[in-house]
Amino acid sequence: MRIKFPELPEKYITFRPFLYKHVRSNVHFNFRFMDSEIELHETIQELHALATDSDLYSLAVELALPSTLLGLLAHENSDISCAVVDLLQEITDADTLNDNEDATTTFLDALLDQQAISLLTQNLDRLDENNKDEVDGVHNTLAIFENLFEIRPQLCSTAAQHVRINTWPVIHVV
């Protein structure tokens, strides 16, 4: 499915109410809580179509989508944060990013301005490698770092300032 320009705002506009509904149901716990998490997860999955069309990245930035996605990394349900990581991994894939350099730069700048490396590192710390879905989140997070460092090698020095990025592989791989 390829999203057209008019469809992205519609998808995003439908995404925001699901997000707000989820937050409200989390604060005022009710039986719709699980439904709202499922709807939120499904809506994140629908945004994978964005990764297939880098021409939409500028519009996504105008709609503050990078900020919203990065905010969901802190979601208490790791399925939601892993779904976001999966989406971000697909969006930051070098093949996708090379399609439209200007839009790509805009999107990456928005992610990095919102402290993406730090937020991804924090999310990485909380993932359980004994849980298959969370293992996928770990791999996708590391792939995002690889993608970002490949596109912008100067980010390596920024990432090196995050102690957890430096020690995580030693703790988990060795």
N, C-alpha and C positions, 0 to 999 in steps of 0.2 A: 504494500500500500504506500503510495507516494502522497504526502500531504502537500496540498497547494497553499499558496500564501493566505487566501481567505480562511482556510481550514485551521491553520495553526492558532489564531486567536480563539476560534471556537473551541478547539480542543483544550487550550489553556484556560479559557473561561470556564469550561466544565470541570477542569482539574482543580481550580481554586475552591469552588464550593465543596468538593469532596474533601479537600484538605481542611477547610474551616469546619465542615461538619464533623470530621474525625476529631479535630481538636476539641470541639464542643462536647462530643460524646465521651471523650477521654476525661474532660473536666467534670461533666455531669454524667457519670457512668450510668448506662442503661443497656438494655438488651440489643440495641442497634450498634453497639460498639464493634462487634465482630463484623457486621455488615459494612460498616464504614471503613474498616481496615481492608477488607476484601475489595471494596470499591476503590480505595486509594491505591492499592497494589495493582488492580486492573488498569486504572488510569495511567499509572507510571508505565505499565507495559505498553499501553497505546502510544506513549510518547517515543517509543523506539522508532517509529516512522520518521521522527525528526532526524535521527542519525543517518538516514538515507538521503537527506537533502540538505547539504551544508548551506545552501542559499537561504535557508530559513533561520540560520543562527543569529543574524542581526536582529530579526524580528523577535526571536526568543529572548534576546538580551533586553530589548525594549520592554518586553513583558515581565522582566525580572525573573525569568525561569531559572537561570543559574543559581541565583540566591535562594529561591524556593527549594530547588533540588538539594543544594548543600545544607539547607536547614533540616531537611528530612534525614540527613545522615545521623542526626542525633535522636531519631525516633526510637522509642523504647523497644519496638518490635524489630528485631534484626532482619526479618524478611523484608520489611519496607526499606531499611537502609541498604540491604544487599541488592534490592531491585534498583535503587537509585545508583549504586555503584556499577551495576551491570549496564545501565543506561549510559552513565558517564564514560565507562570503558568503551562502549560502542561509539559514542560521539567523539571521543578523543583518539580513536583509531587513526593511524597515519594515513591510511588509504582514504578515509572519509574526509580528513582535514585538508588534504591536498586538492580537493575539488574546487574550493573557493577560498583563496588565501585571505582576502579582506574580511569575510564573514567569520572565518576561522579565528583570525587574530582578535576580532571583537569578542567572540565567545570565550576564547581562552583568557583574554584580559579580564573579562567579567568573573570567570571562575577564580583566577588568581587574586583579583582584588577582594574577593570574598573569603580569602584565606583557605582555598581548596586544599592545599598540601597539609596544612595543620589539621583541618577537619577530617580529611581522609586518614591521616595518621591516628587521630583519636578514635575514629571508627575501627580502624585496623586493630587497635589495642583491645577492643571489647569483643571482637569476633572469636568464636570458639572453633578451633580447628578440628574438634571431634564431631561437629555438626556439618553434614555434607553441604547444605545450603550456605553455611557460613564459610566453609572452605572455598566455595566458588567466589564468595565476597572477598576473601583474602587474595585469591588469584587475580580477580578483576581489579582490586585496588593496586596490586603490584604492577599490573598491566597498564593502569592509568599513569602511575609514576613513570614507567618505561616510556609510554607514549609522550608524556609531557617533556621528559628529559631528552628524548630524541628530537622533538620539535624545537625545544628551547634548552639547549645544553647549559646555559647560564643558571637555570633553575637548580642544578645540582648543588651549587653552593648554598642556595636558599634552603634546600631540603636538608643539607648537612647540619644546619642549625637546629633541626628537630632531632633531639637525642633519640627519641623512640624510632625514628626511621633508621638511624645508624645501628641501634642495638637489636631491633626486631629480627632481622635475618639471623643474627648470631644466636639469639635466644631460641628461635623457632626452627632453624635449619640444622644447626650443629648438633 
